[in-house]
Amino acid sequence: GARPAPRAMMLKLCLCAIVAVSAADQAAPLRPALALRGGARPAVSGAGVSNALTAAKPVGELRGGAKVAIDWQLLAYFAGWYLGNYYYTLNNKYALKAAGGASGFPVTIGFFQMVIGSIYALYLWVAPDARATPNVTPKDLLAIVPVAACAAGAHLSSIMSMNLGAVSFAQIVKASEPAFAALLGVTLYGKTVSQAKWLCLIPVIGGVCLASIKELDFSVAALVSACVANLFAAFRSNENKKLMDTPGLKTRIGSTGNQFAISTMLGALCLFPFWLIFESSRFGEFLNLFKTVPALRNNLLTSGLYFYLYNELSTLTIKKTSATTQSVANTAKRVIVIVGVAIALGESLEPIKLLGCAIGIGGVLLYSLVK
C-alpha cells in the first residue's frame, strides 16, 4: 500500500507521545495552572475569558469510579514543544540546503535564527500585557553571558552538524549529551555520579557507535560538530545551575520566559563576531539568495521562530511536570524528531541504525531515571 504522508505520520507520532507522557504525570499531585508569561494576569472580559483560563481542569472518570484531571494546558505545551522541535529541525535543514549546503552559510543562518528569536522576545516586552520586563542589572547580564555563550555555541555546532551530514544521525549523537554532562560535572564542577549512572552511559555510547556503522551520510566533521554541541550544552547546564544560585537573580529576571529571552539576545551577540569573521564578507551573496530563493527566505524565518518557541515551551513544560515525566518526555521527543525528520527528508533508516538509536536513547532514559 502507499506509505502515509510524512506530515500525517508526524502528527500521529506526536499524539501518541503526548498521551504517553501525560499519562506518566497523572500520579503526581495536581499543580496550579501557570500564570500568563511574565506573570501578567489575564484581563477580565464580559465573555469570561479569564474564568476560562483559570477555571478548574475538566475531570474525566475512569473505570471503577476513579477520577483523573486532564491538564489541557500541559497537553498544549507538549504539542507545541514536540511539533516546534520537529518543524524547526526540518525547516532548518531546508534553509541550509537552499543556502548551498556544506559550502553555504551555516553561521549566517544560525546567527539570524537567534536574531529572529531576539526580535520576537523584544516584541513581547513592548506589546501591552504580553510579558513584564526584567529588572536585571549590568552585573546580572554579565553573569548570564557564560550561559548564553554556551547556548549559542551548542546551537551553532548543532547547525554545523546537521549541515554536514544526516539530521537523524546528528540527533542520535546529540542524544548522548548526558555522557558529556557527567564527565564535565565530575572533572570541572566537583560533582559525583553514581555507579549506576556510569553504567547507563555504556548503552548510550554503544548505541551511537552502532548507529554510525550503517550511516550512509556519515561525516567525521558532522560527528565532531555534534560532540562539540554536546560539550557546549553540558557546560550550559552546569553554568546555569551556578547562575540560578545567585541571590535575588530569579526575582530580578521575573520569569522563565524572561530568562530565555535574555539568554537568546546575549547569545546572538556572542555569535556576531563569528559571523563577522567567517561569513560577513559573503553577505551580499547571501542577501541575493534570500531575495530570490523562497525556500531559503521562508525556512529561515520560520525556523528562527520555531527555535525560540519550542525552547520556551520546553522550559514551561519541564517546570510543570515531575522528574519522571520529564525523562519520558525528552525520550519521546528524541524518537519523534529522529524518525519523523528521517522520513520527511528521505534519510536512511537502516535496521542497525534504528537499533543503535533505540539502545542509545534507552540508555539516556535509564540515566535520567536511576539515582
Secondary structure, 3 states (H helix, E strand, C coil): CCCCCHHHHHHHHHHHHHHHHHHHCCCCCCCCCCCCHHHCCCCCCCCCHHHHHHCCCCEEECHHHCEEECCHHHHHHHHHHHHHHHHHHHHHHHHHHHCCHHHCCHHHHHHHHHHHHHHHHHHHHHCCCCCCCCCCCHHHHHHHHHHHHHHHHHHHHHHHHHHHCCHHHHHHHHCCHHHHHHHHHHHHCCCCCCHHHHHHHHHHHHHHHHHHHCCCCCCHHHHHHHHHHHHHHHHHHHHHHHHCCCCCHHHHHCCHHHHHHHHHHHHHHHHHHHHHHHCHHHHHHHHHHHHHCHHHHHHHHHHHHHHHHHHHHHHHHHHHCCHHHHHHHHHHHHHHHHHHHHHHHCCCCCHHHHHHHHHHHHHHHHHHHCC
